[in-house]
Amino acid sequence: MPQISFASNNRQFHIELNERVKQYFKEKNMSQRGNAKLFFKAIFMYAVVLSCYTVLVFIQPESALLNIALLTVFGTFLAFIGFNVMHDSCHGAFSNNSNVNDVFGYSMNFLGAECRFWKVKHNVLHHTYTNVDGVDDDIFKPPFLRMSPNQAYLPLHKYQSWYMLFLYGISTMFWVFWMDSVKYFTDKVHTTDLPKKKLADHVSFWATKLFYIGFYIVTPLVFLGFSKFIFGFFFFNFVMGIVMSVVFQLAHVVEGVDYANAQETGVLAIDEDWAIFQMKTTFDFCPDNKFLTWSLGGLNFQVEHHLFPKVSHVHYPAIRKIVIELANKYGIQHNEFPSFWIALKSHFRMMHSLGKPNAIAA
Ligand SMILES: [Zn+2]
C-alpha cells in the first residue's frame, strides 16, 4: 500500500468541529451510538425481508405482478439492511456494546459477503483515503468503469454512462462470488494486505458462502423450480445492486469532487488536513427528505458520516447543522445536492465525462 500523509497545519476546523460535536452530545446527555429507534428499525427491516422471502418461496402467490413487487421490496430492503444495520455496526456505531456491534455486523454476512474484508475495505481504506487512486477500492473498477480521471482510459469507457447501471445491477452477485474470493485467496484488498487469517476467519468465510448458497439458491430452487428461481434470483439482486451502488456513488463520484493519486508514486503527501480533504471528496444529498434519511442509514449525509464514522447515522441531521456552521466560519465548502435526482444526474454526467480520454487528472 502506498504511504500517504495529510498536512498537519490548518487543523483548526477539524479541532473545533470535534469539540462542538462532543459538546453537543454532552449537552443532550446522549450516546453517540444508535438508539432504541435504530434497534427497532433493524428489527423491522429484517422482518420485511424474511416476510417477503417466506411469501415468495413457500406461499408462492399466483400473480406475476405481486411476485415482482415482493422481489423489488426484498432486494430494496436487503440494501436497507446494508445501509442501516450493517454499515453502522461495522463502524462500531450501532450500539455502545461492542458485542452487539459485532453481532449486527454479521448483517454483511447475511447479505452474502464477509464483514472482516469489508471493515478493512471500507472503514480503513475508503474512509481514510477517500477518492485516493491506488488505495480506495471503491473507485477501482477496471476495466469496465473509469471512476477517476487518474485511471487509465480505454475506448469502452466512452459508453460507461450507458452500461454502468447494468454493472451496478450485477455487482452484489459479483461481490459475493468473485470479489470476496479474490480477497480470501490473495489476502489483499486492492493494494493493501489483510491481517493473517485465523481459524475463525476461515470458518466465517466458508460458513457465509454456505449460508448464501443454502438460503438464496438451494432452498428457493427446490421450492420454486429452476425458471422461477433464476428469474427471482437475478431480479432481486439487480434491484439490490442498483440501490446499493447508486447510493454509495452519489457521495464520491459526482461533479465537483476532488481526487488524489497514489497509483505510481508509492508515496503521497496530501497538502490538506484530513477533515478538509473529506469535505472536498464527499457530497450530501437530499438532507430534508424524511424517507431517504430513514431508509438510507445516513448515506445521504455522507459528509457528516465521513467526518464522524463512529457516530450513528441517527444523529447526522443535527451534526450537519454544526458542520455547515463551522464550514461557513472557516470558508470551506459544504458539498450538498438538494435532491436525489440532481445528485443522480450529476453522477451520470460525471461518469460520462470520465468516459472521455481528456478528463482532467488530479
Ligand atoms: Zn462508512
Residues whose N, C-alpha, C, O or C-beta is under 5 A from the ligand:
A	BS01	ZN	none
